[in-house]
Structure formats: C-alpha cells, structure tokens
Amino acid sequence: MTKIQSTCNYCSLACNMDFYVEDNKIVKVLPTKDYPVNKGFSCIKGLNLDKQNTMYRTMKKPLFMNGNGERVEIEWEDAFKMVAEKIKNTKEKYGPDSIAAISTGQLTLEEMALVGHVFRNYVGGNMDGNTRLCMATSVVAHKQSFGFDAPPYTLNDFELSDTIILIGSNPVVAHPVVWSRIRSNNEKVVITIDPRKSETAINSDFYYGIKPKSDLILLYTLSNLIIEKNWIDKDYIDKYSENFEGFKEHVKKYKLENVEELTGISAERVLELAELIHKGKRVSIWWTMGVNQGYQAVRTAQAIINLAVMTGNIGRPGTGPNSLTGQCNAMGSRLFSNTTGLYGGGDYDNEKRREAVAEALGVDSSIFPTKPTLPYNVIIEKIISGEIKALWILCTNPRHSWINNTQFAEAMKKLDFFIVQDIYDDTDSSLDCDLYLPVVSGIEKEGTIINTERRLSKLNPVLKKEEGTKNDYEVILEIGKALGMGKLLDGWETPRGAFNYMKATTKGMPCDITGIEYEDLSYSKGIQWPFPAGSVLVDNERRLFEENIYYTPNGKVKFIFEDVAKNPLSVTSEFPYVLNTGRGTVGQWHTQTRTREIPYVQGVISKKAYIYISKELANELKIKDEELITVSSINGQSRIFTAIITKTLPKDQLYAPLHYIETNSLTASIYDTYSKEPSYKYVPINISKTL
C-alpha cells in the first residue's frame, strides 16, 4: 500500500490529505496530521475525495451534438480540430471579441496559466472565471487599499486572536476546518454579524442581526463612534496610512441615533460592539460571501479594512481585515489567469510590467492583451446581444450557478458554438452544449494550488488515469497545438514547465515565488507567498504587513470610502420579502455535481429545492412545515420550493441554499460597481401556497 499526500480541491482552505492506494484504488483517505492548514482534521467532502467519478464515470471520448440533436462520440483529434476551426473561423469573421471562455477556481495554477496563454495571448478572446462570482470584490478592495491583491493573514490568526468578528461568514458550514481552529482558541470572543441567525451565529458569544445589505451603514457608524471616543491607534494612522482625515469627516454623517432604523441594530448594541473592539488586544475581522456578493461590496470590504487599520489591528498576530476565499485555487486564478491583469499581477497598460512578463516567458510583449477581459456579466450580455458567438466553459456550471440563471439559458441558445469541459457529461451546462470535452478529476491530476492564506500546495496524482482519458492541462495544450501556436508552446509541455514560467513572472512582485521549487512542494507543508529567491523558510505560517509597508506608491494603506448607495432593488408592495442565498449543509458543494457521489451526504440532504421561512411569517400565511410554496421574484421568475419553518430568520426574510438550480432562477442581475461581482444576497420576492 502506498501513501500519497495531495491537496483537497474543494474549498479555499486547500487542506492536505493522505491517500492510501493499492492496485490503483484508494483504500482510505485521512487528513494529513502535520499540515498547517487542517492539522489532521477535514470536513466530509475532503474525506470522500475517493468517491470522485465512481458513481458517474468520466467518459473517454468527447461528445458532439449532431444535427439530429443527438450526442455522439468522436475522436479526440477530431474534437481538437473542431475547436480550433470554430475559434479561428469565428475570429476571422467577427474578430477576437466574438469569442469568450469562462474558467474556474478549481483548476490548478498551471491550467489557469496555460488557458490564459492559449485563449488570451494567442486567440485574443475574452476570458473570465467563476472567481468573479465569489472573490472579485476582495481582489478590488485589496488592490485599491493595499496596492496589490494581498490577503494579509495566516489561518493561525484564528487561534491567536482574542476578538474574532465574522461578517457575512458562516464557517460552521462553509469552512468547518476554520471553525475547528476557532474552537481550539480558548481565549477568544466570537462575534457574528449576519441577517440570519446562522449556525455560526448560534455558536457565537455575540450575535448582531443586521438588515440585509445595511453592512456599510453599520461599519461607517461604528467607525464614527470609535473615532469620537478616541479608541483609535493614532500613531499607526499617522505613520502608515493615507487619507484618514477624509474618512473621519466622511463617517460623521453616520449617526448613532439613526443606526437602528437603518440597520436593525440598536444604538446600545453598536456601542457594545465598539467596546468589544476597543477592549480587544488582537482583533481580527473576517468576511466572506455575505460581504463580497453585494451591490456596494467593494466599499463594504474597504470599510472593514478601514476599521482594522484605524484601530491598529493589522500586521500583528491574531489581527487583520481578512477575506476568506471560496474555491481552492481562487488565489491562483486571481494571480495567474491572465484575465484582469498580467501574470503575477500588474496592469496591461504598464509597459515596464509587460516587458518583465515577456522576458520571463521568452516572448515579445506584443502578444499580451492591451486591456483587461470583459467581466463575466458583460460576456453573458454580449452573447445574448449576438456580439459573442462562441464560448468555452472549463469545469464550471453557469447554467446553474450564474445569477438570474435563466439569462444563461438564453445565452446558450444564442451561441453558434458552445464547448463545455468537465468531469461530468450531465451538468446543467454540459447537457446542451455543442461539444463536451471529458476530463479526469483532481485525484488524477498534477499541479499546484494557492489557498486563501497565499499558501502554495501540491496536487499530486493519487490514481493513474485510464488509458484514453485526458486531464485539463492536456486538453488545453492540445487545443493550443491545434490552433497553430507552434513555438509559443515551447516550455509549456508539462505543468512543471508552466509553474516555472509563472514563477519567473513574479520576480520582484508582492507575490514573488522565485524561491519555490516545484518538486519541493510535494510532501511538504506548503509555502506561502511571498517567497523570493534566497529565502529560508523559518515559519510555516506568515502574515503580511508586519513591517507596516504596503504595496502602494508611498508604501501607505489607503482609506477609501464612498456614500452609501441606494439599493437598486428595494422591496415593494408586490414583492415585500427579501431572499438571501448561501450554503445549505457542510456536505453540499456549489451545484452538487461532485457531492452527489457521497452516499453520506445524499442520505441526509433534500433532493428538492427548499427555502427557510420564519415561523412568524409561516403562521401569518398559514404555511405548514414541508409544504410546497411558490416563490416569485422581482426578476420575473417563479419557482416551487419546500417550505422549512425556522426561528433563525426575521419575519420579512427568507433563505434558500444555492445548491439547487431553482434558487438562482430567482436572483437578479445586479452587480457591484467596481468588482462586477453579482449581488446574490438580496432579491425582493413574494410567496404563496402552491395550488
């Protein structure tokens, strides 16, 4: 029996697991004991990675939708030739902007880099990723405030903090390994701010039930109160920040006497929260999708950053304004997908940066795009308007996961050619594509992943893939060859080659990883960036900004703020309730294509869409527990859900898990101004009994 250490490719923690393999079969899976992220613990998803593609097998050959509406097997060479011809013909006829691709944060760093090289550098098309759905807000907030997309913390800060504030975050369900680390901290106070009394809120010391999307008002009011009481770190502000006086003047508009009406939290409780922050010696503030997925999300994230900075809670153990990522390699997507910026960070219009990346890759800088990709929402809109003709989806399921997902269904019908690359041929997106490209799962792949705390870890092939099957890297590479890239693919033949190219692009950048050798990541504890050449690894858990130097031109963190915007979709008499969405259970993941293969999960979850409704509203409308109800959205869609009565919601709010396609049929096409991240957390609805 052989033990193989690899990385879980579900969530952003990227835990390491030990796979015990015999005769190319996984006998058991155990969490890696001394890995700094999970320390011998794992959630049910990681422990069941051996179930991937056992109930639903990977096909060996591509499927082509013929003229009769039937899917027929074709040879790989024919598929590569077809993709290349369709892309080249479309580009020749309509231009490069008529072609688009959408990737995922579950691809490896190397796969991200390669598809960026093929599709952006060579084809010249637009390519975004489903990282736009979860982390774009934090990316923009970091760039504007810190000067670079730089989550400052290490996960060990959960165990070092004496005051842990969770905003729009539910780690009990979404990041159970994080919750285990919070629980192991015996000196902490846990504070949760959330519209519903989530599983995390129930287990917190303090819970603040906030009105949906009033976070920014609360944070500005809280900041004003702390400034008025002089509970700030003036020395830190003066030495290491910029524009605090402007922020101080700005938040004077947010008075304590108005806070309860606007946020649902009383003035007394806001004062209580301010005192908890003031008394804390090591305060850490953590946010996830409850903040990121909003119509004014970037400014909300920056209000958290401002609060941490002005109280001196950054750069020290147990502190920080800390954004928890969603997917395992969202950080790799952010830095190495070549979509919104150049490999390793930097803008497309920065000639010095273009030349540095070109030198690292051994190419002419003219190959690089001259502007960022169109964001996800614009890609979909341009498909519907007829401007984008061909789309390549890589290992994501937007027919289900995209906001207002009937819009994506409409887009699918408008495409001249639609390619889906996935480990399953029966996803909501792949069922109706023109060409399905089957790939193996992560337990048969090689590459690297960057987790939420900037830690690079190795994805080692646990099983040998079957003869005739292909992994994502091989498929992307073969498409590049079929397109005629020739010498532009020199050095890209293997994931190791792609890693070394990407490593070279980071030289001198905040995310410098020139000191990391590809082979050293196997059977290691992972390495956080930055790690430039010549570095010696002293500590396995490192945070940023300990020297109080930021990545801005003057080295100071910026206070960034803006007036609170009017909600673009307020409730009405016709749609008087608010729908919030999020995770359902620990065992479910996104659109359930993978976790449906875990028997323990399938045995306890609902097979049909359900929605939580407050006991008070259910009584008023005479709705019984587990009764079918019709939910109608302001976006014009209606769907049937099973009503689950709960005491964890205010009367006028409902909550539906995102794992069911019905949920995102109801969400509306609203996006943050700066990040273009969808506002999944707020949509006006109405409900009625199903006849």
PyMOL commands that set and color helices and strands:
alter all, ss='L'
color gray80, all
select helices_A, chain A and resi 44-47+49-51+76-94+96-98+109-123+130-133+136-146+157-160+171-174+176-184+199-202+215-228+234-240+244-251+256-263+267-279+289-292+297-310+330-336+351-361+365-367+376-384+398-401+406-414+430-432+442-444+472-483+486-489+495-505+518-521+595-597+599-602+615-621+663-666
alter helices_A, ss='H'
color red, helices_A
select strands_A, chain A and resi 2-7+16-22+25-31+63-65+71-73+99-103+126-129+163-167+189-194+206-209+241-242+283-287+320-323+390-394+417-422+435-438+447-450+455-459+527-528+557-558+577-582+610-614+628-633+638-646+653-657+683-689
alter strands_A, ss='S'
color yellow, strands_A
deselect
rebuild
show_as cartoon
